[in-house]
């Protein structure tokens, strides 16, 4: 039995009754259990959302926004865009009431970490509040001068809660440690990391630089909070979602406490006007029964260091999950050990099974020795000699760096 079975049952039945996409795909029986009803719903992919975007509105929403431009209807529904990390951004919608409910849940989780935090003493490096835009023009600019400008403001304003992505926080942490920056008497109550997978090594680096606790907030633009890290360091599922773990290569649902990693499939128990039911996230995880000393009884989710799009396709010498982010980070270390220290930013895209495109922001010229060494280190770590490593030098503002800052993405369907 689900902890929120009544809420789940309500969401499922509401979708069948009021949302065209689900109404035409799910056939309900009066005596069916919630489990059986859930299993009748198809697993929803990002491709399906993009293809059937107009059929995911509830009948209520369609009536209220009739004749209104989708980007001018924020009296009822507010449009949001995903980052496009999977290849394309999608537009989703939430009512003001739904956003309010989701925000209350998120702030409740934050105040379990430190009850003093609020919107007034929070600083967000990702979505800069309007009242701070007059002071700082662009927090996503990771040039050293821009980082120093933001740090000067943080040291002066002393926010209790700092919120950002792991990749941006790592950039700030590296700058602080490399330049021996004195943060003076500013010490955040905690730092909230979201939008990307937070690795243990990155968490340790950020903690060392800021001398502050780092808390992982796992969620997405589509459904907002999915799980939040407790005081014991475990990610507990939100009461506002139902989570399943699907096999990587099929829609088979793995059992709770399985040793296998699968793909996160989430159902929001809040969203009704543009619902996300059995939505395949692309994140890899295991679901565990909770026995946490923090007191929470909700299930614990253990995230893999990579999303599905971060997995290298067809590493023929190994049947393990190959994390492209970690592998090419290793290649960068190899290059540093060889004396190449001028790489300030990079991204690798596996566009074909045997083709890896490498985009580098590089000080100095891209010469043949650099290309040869990078290619050899890459092939060695991939354990494949028959791959092509195509290296391109680009500017820091190249479009390849738009969206989430994943350093490796595979475009191969697994």
C-alpha positions in Angstrom: 0.0 0.0 0.0 1.3 3.5 -0.9 1.8 6.0 1.9 -0.3 8.5 -0.1 -2.5 5.9 -1.9 -5.7 8.0 -1.6 -4.0 11.0 -3.1 -2.5 8.9 -5.9 -5.9 7.4 -6.6 -7.4 10.8 -6.8 -4.8 12.1 -9.2 -5.1 9.1 -11.5 -8.9 9.3 -11.7 -8.8 13.1 -12.2 -6.4 12.6 -15.1 -8.7 10.0 -16.7 -11.8 12.2 -16.3 -10.3 15.5 -17.3 -7.1 15.1 -19.4 -7.5 14.1 -23.0 -4.1 12.4 -23.3 -4.8 10.0 -20.4 -8.5 9.6 -21.1 -7.8 8.1 -24.5 -5.1 5.7 -23.2 -6.4 4.4 -19.9 -9.5 2.3 -19.4 -10.7 2.2 -15.8 -12.7 -0.5 -14.0 -14.8 0.3 -11.0 -13.3 -2.4 -8.9 -9.6 -1.9 -9.9 -7.0 -1.3 -7.2 -4.8 1.8 -7.1 -1.8 -0.4 -8.0 -3.5 -1.9 -11.0 -4.9 1.5 -12.1 -1.4 3.0 -12.0 0.0 0.2 -14.0 -2.5 0.9 -16.8 -1.0 4.4 -17.3 1.7 4.5 -20.0 5.1 5.7 -18.9 5.4 9.3 -20.2 8.6 10.4 -21.9 9.9 13.9 -22.7 9.3 13.1 -26.4 5.7 12.3 -25.7 5.2 15.5 -23.7 6.6 17.5 -26.6 4.5 15.6 -29.2 1.2 15.8 -27.3 1.7 19.1 -25.4 -1.7 20.4 -26.2 -3.5 17.2 -25.0 -2.0 17.3 -21.5 -4.0 20.3 -20.3 -7.0 19.4 -18.1 -10.5 20.3 -19.4 -10.7 22.9 -16.6 -7.5 24.5 -17.8 -8.6 24.5 -21.5 -11.8 26.2 -20.6 -10.1 29.0 -18.6 -7.4 29.7 -21.2 -9.6 29.5 -24.2 -8.5 32.1 -26.7 -5.5 33.2 -24.6 -2.0 33.0 -25.8 -0.1 30.3 -23.8 2.6 32.8 -22.7 0.0 35.5 -21.6 -2.2 33.4 -19.3 -0.5 33.7 -16.0 -3.7 34.7 -14.3 -4.3 31.0 -14.1 -1.5 28.9 -15.6 2.2 29.9 -15.5 4.5 28.5 -18.2 7.9 27.2 -17.3 10.6 25.9 -19.5 13.0 23.0 -18.8 16.7 23.4 -19.5 16.8 21.2 -22.6 19.5 18.9 -21.2 18.0 15.9 -23.0 18.3 17.6 -26.4 15.3 20.0 -26.4 13.5 22.2 -23.8 9.8 21.5 -23.2 7.2 24.0 -21.9 5.1 22.9 -19.0 2.4 24.7 -17.0 1.4 25.0 -13.4 -1.5 26.9 -11.8 -0.7 29.6 -9.2 -2.2 27.3 -6.5 -0.1 24.4 -7.5 3.1 26.5 -7.4 2.1 27.8 -4.0 1.6 24.2 -2.7 4.9 23.1 -4.1 6.7 26.1 -2.7 5.3 25.5 0.8 6.6 21.9 0.7 10.1 23.0 -0.4 10.4 25.7 2.3 9.2 23.2 5.0 12.1 20.9 4.0 14.6 23.8 4.1 13.5 24.8 7.6 14.1 21.3 8.9 17.7 22.0 8.1 17.7 25.5 9.6 14.5 27.2 10.8 16.0 30.7 10.2 16.1 30.6 6.4 13.5 32.5 4.3 13.2 34.3 1.0 14.8 37.4 2.4 18.0 35.7 3.5 18.4 33.4 0.5 20.7 34.1 -2.5 20.1 32.2 -5.7 22.9 31.9 -8.2 20.6 30.4 -10.8 17.5 32.5 -10.8 18.5 36.0 -9.6 15.6 37.7 -7.8 14.5 41.1 -9.4 15.7 43.0 -6.3 19.3 41.7 -6.8 19.5 42.3 -10.6 20.2 45.9 -10.1 23.3 45.0 -8.0 24.6 42.0 -10.0 23.9 41.8 -13.7 24.7 38.1 -14.3 25.5 35.4 -11.7 26.0 32.8 -14.5 29.0 34.6 -15.8 31.9 32.4 -14.5 34.8 34.7 -15.5 37.0 35.3 -12.5 36.2 39.0 -12.3 32.4 38.2 -12.3 32.9 35.5 -9.6 34.8 38.0 -7.5 32.0 40.6 -7.9 29.4 38.1 -6.7 31.6 37.0 -3.8 32.0 40.6 -2.7 28.2 41.0 -2.6 27.8 37.7 -0.7 30.4 38.7 1.9 28.6 42.0 2.4 25.0 40.8 2.4 25.7 37.5 4.3 22.8 35.3 3.1 22.0 32.3 5.3 21.0 30.1 2.3 23.0 29.9 -0.9 21.2 28.1 -3.8 22.9 27.0 -7.1 23.9 24.1 -9.4 26.8 21.8 -8.4 28.8 22.9 -11.5 28.5 26.6 -10.7 29.2 26.0 -7.0 32.3 24.0 -8.0 33.5 26.9 -10.1 33.1 29.3 -7.1 34.7 26.8 -4.7 37.7 26.4 -7.0 38.1 30.1 -7.3 37.9 30.6 -3.5 40.5 27.9 -2.8 42.9 28.7 -5.7 43.0 32.4 -4.7 42.8 32.0 -0.9 39.7 34.2 -0.8 38.8 35.3 2.8 35.0 35.0 3.2 35.5 37.0 6.5 32.6 36.4 8.9 30.1 35.2 6.2 29.2 31.5 6.7 25.9 30.3 5.2 23.6 28.2 7.4 23.7 25.7 4.5 24.2 25.6 0.7 21.4 24.0 -1.4 22.5 22.2 -4.5 20.0 21.4 -7.3 19.3 21.0 -11.0 22.2 18.6 -11.6 23.6 15.5 -10.0 25.7 16.3 -6.9 28.7 13.9 -6.6 30.4 13.2 -3.3 33.7 14.7 -4.5 32.0 18.0 -5.6 30.1 18.1 -2.3 33.4 17.8 -0.4 35.0 20.5 -2.5 32.1 23.0 -2.0 32.0 22.2 1.8 35.7 22.9 2.1 35.6 26.2 0.2 32.5 27.7 1.9 33.0 25.9 5.3 29.3 25.2 5.2 27.0 22.2 5.0 25.9 21.3 1.5 22.3 19.9 1.1 21.1 18.0 -2.0 17.7 19.0 -3.3 16.6 16.6 -6.0 13.9 17.7 -8.3 13.0 18.9 -11.7 11.3 21.9 -13.4 8.4 19.6 -14.4 7.4 18.5 -10.8 9.7 20.6 -8.6 10.8 18.8 -5.4 11.2 15.0 -5.6 13.5 14.4 -2.6 15.4 16.4 -0.1 18.5 15.5 1.9 17.8 15.1 5.7 20.1 15.9 8.6 21.6 12.4 8.3 22.6 12.9 4.6 19.9 10.7 3.0 17.5 11.8 0.2 13.9 11.2 1.4 11.0 11.3 -1.1 8.6 14.2 -0.9 5.1 13.5 0.2 3.9 15.2 -3.0 5.3 12.6 -5.4 5.0 8.9 -6.0 8.2 7.4 -7.4 8.9 4.1 -9.3 12.2 2.8 -10.7 12.0 1.5 -14.3 14.5 -0.8 -16.0 17.0 1.1 -18.2 16.0 -0.8 -21.3 12.3 -1.4 -20.8 9.2 -0.2 -18.8 9.6 -3.0 -16.3 9.3 -1.6 -12.7 12.0 -2.7 -10.3 11.2 -3.7 -6.8 12.0 -1.4 -3.8 15.4 -2.3 -2.3 16.6 -3.8 -5.6 20.4 -3.7 -6.1 20.0 -2.6 -9.7 20.0 1.0 -10.8 17.0 2.0 -12.9 15.4 5.2 -14.3 13.3 7.4 -12.0 9.6 7.5 -13.0 7.7 10.2 -11.0 4.0 11.0 -10.6 3.2 14.4 -9.1 0.4 14.2 -6.4 -0.1 18.0 -6.8 -0.2 18.8 -10.5 -3.7 18.4 -12.0 -4.0 21.1 -14.7 -1.0 19.9 -16.6 -0.3 16.6 -14.9 2.9 14.5 -14.9 2.0 10.9 -14.3 4.6 8.1 -14.6 7.0 10.6 -16.1 10.4 9.1 -17.1 13.0 11.5 -15.7 16.3 10.3 -17.2 17.9 10.1 -13.8 19.4 6.8 -12.5 18.6 5.6 -9.0 17.7 2.9 -6.5 14.7 3.1 -4.2 15.2 2.0 -0.6 13.0 1.4 2.5 13.7 4.1 5.0 15.1 3.3 8.5 16.7 6.7 9.0 17.5 8.1 12.4 16.2 11.5 11.3 12.7 10.2 12.0 11.4 10.3 8.4 9.5 7.2 7.3 9.4 8.2 3.6 11.5 6.1 1.2 15.1 7.0 0.4 16.3 7.5 -3.2 19.9 6.7 -4.0 21.0 8.6 -7.1 23.7 7.4 -9.4 26.4 10.0 -10.3 25.1 10.1 -13.9 21.8 10.6 -15.7 20.8 8.3 -18.6 22.1 11.0 -21.0 25.4 10.9 -19.2 26.0 7.2 -19.9 28.5 6.2 -22.6 26.9 4.0 -25.1 28.6 0.7 -26.1 31.7 0.5 -23.9 32.4 -2.9 -25.2 35.1 -4.0 -22.7 32.8 -3.5 -19.7 29.2 -4.4 -18.8 29.1 -1.8 -16.0 27.4 1.6 -16.2 30.0 3.9 -17.7 29.6 7.5 -16.5 30.8 9.9 -19.3 31.0 12.8 -16.9 33.5 11.0 -14.6 35.4 9.4 -17.4 36.2 12.6 -19.2 36.9 14.4 -15.9 39.6 11.7 -15.7 40.9 12.7 -19.1 41.2 16.3 -18.0 43.3 15.1 -15.0 45.5 13.2 -17.4 46.0 16.3 -19.5 46.8 18.4 -16.4 49.4 15.8 -15.4 50.9 16.2 -18.9 51.2 19.9 -18.4 48.1 21.2 -20.2 46.6 23.6 -17.8 44.8 26.0 -20.2 41.4 24.2 -20.3 38.8 26.5 -18.6 35.6 24.8 -19.8 34.7 21.7 -21.8 31.8 19.6 -23.1 31.9 16.2 -24.7 29.0 14.9 -26.9 28.8 11.3 -28.1 26.9 11.8 -31.3 27.5 8.3 -32.7 28.6 5.1 -31.0 32.2 5.6 -32.2 32.3 9.4 -32.4 33.0 11.8 -29.5 32.9 15.5 -30.1 34.9 17.6 -27.7 34.3 21.3 -27.3 37.0 23.2 -25.4 37.4 26.7 -24.1 41.2 26.8 -24.3 43.9 29.3 -23.6 46.3 29.4 -26.4 46.3 27.5 -29.7 44.9 24.0 -30.3 47.9 22.2 -31.7 48.5 18.7 -32.9 50.3 17.6 -29.7 47.3 18.6 -27.6 44.9 16.8 -30.0 47.1 13.6 -30.0 47.4 13.5 -26.2 43.7 14.2 -25.5 42.7 11.5 -28.0 45.1 8.9 -26.6 44.0 9.6 -23.0 40.3 9.4 -24.1 40.8 6.1 -25.9 42.7 4.6 -23.0 39.9 5.4 -20.5 37.2 4.3 -22.9 39.2 1.1 -23.4 38.5 1.4 -27.2 41.0 2.2 -29.9 38.5 2.4 -32.8 36.7 5.5 -31.7 37.1 9.0 -33.2 37.8 12.0 -30.9 36.9 15.2 -32.7 38.2 18.2 -30.8 37.0 21.8 -31.4 38.1 25.0 -29.8 35.2 27.3 -29.0 34.4 30.5 -27.0 33.0 30.5 -23.5 29.6 31.8 -24.8 29.2 29.1 -27.4 25.7 27.7 -27.7 27.0 24.2 -26.8 27.1 25.4 -23.2 23.4 26.5 -23.1 21.1 24.6 -20.7 22.4 22.5 -17.8 26.1 22.3 -17.5 26.6 18.6 -18.1 30.2 18.1 -19.3 29.2 14.9 -21.1 26.0 14.0 -23.0 25.3 11.0 -25.2 22.8 11.4 -28.0 22.6 7.6 -28.5 19.4 6.0 -27.5 20.0 3.2 -25.0 
